[in-house]
């Protein structure tokens, strides 16, 4: 197996409605014809992603691609459908569908872990050529996805009372205070002061623990 340490993203430079309603296989067969016309053995990319997010195999991964001059021997080439008239500085969402970009993202992450490709080595064709392809900055797009994912991974926290631990400690405190009041009636004055003093200390301690828990909860602990 050849050494793989780079992933290069391309676009087909076709209009959004190109081969609309046709299968991914038919689209790949058409690109295969274009590339054979250019003298390649077969389609130059290893993967192709349709506008509907279907991932189709192109050239076998163990064979070097024909997609980025000087970088073919050690890279994987992924092509996404669309990008006609795009500029290197455009945003991915201007030219590709959300499902397509989701499919691209998971394919990229799968290939990255499978071949142990470092993050900076996931690039667009525009990084190694003067072309606009794929019509956005891949590194910028990947950083943007990371921010979105980090945000989505955080569970929604609306009220402190939703935390089970905080709820339980509040309930324990209320219960102990209640039982003390009922025991105290019928005791002499000194005993009552001792108990009140102890209760005050216990309550303060309880409040302190509760406050720490609310803080920890706010920091993301549960
Ligand atoms: Zn390209």
Boltz pocket constraint, residues with backbone or C-beta under 6 A from the ligand:
constraints:
  - pocket:
      binder: B
      contacts: [[A, 9], [A, 10], [A, 11], [A, 67], [A, 125], [A, 131], [A, 133], [A, 134]]
      max_distance: 6.0
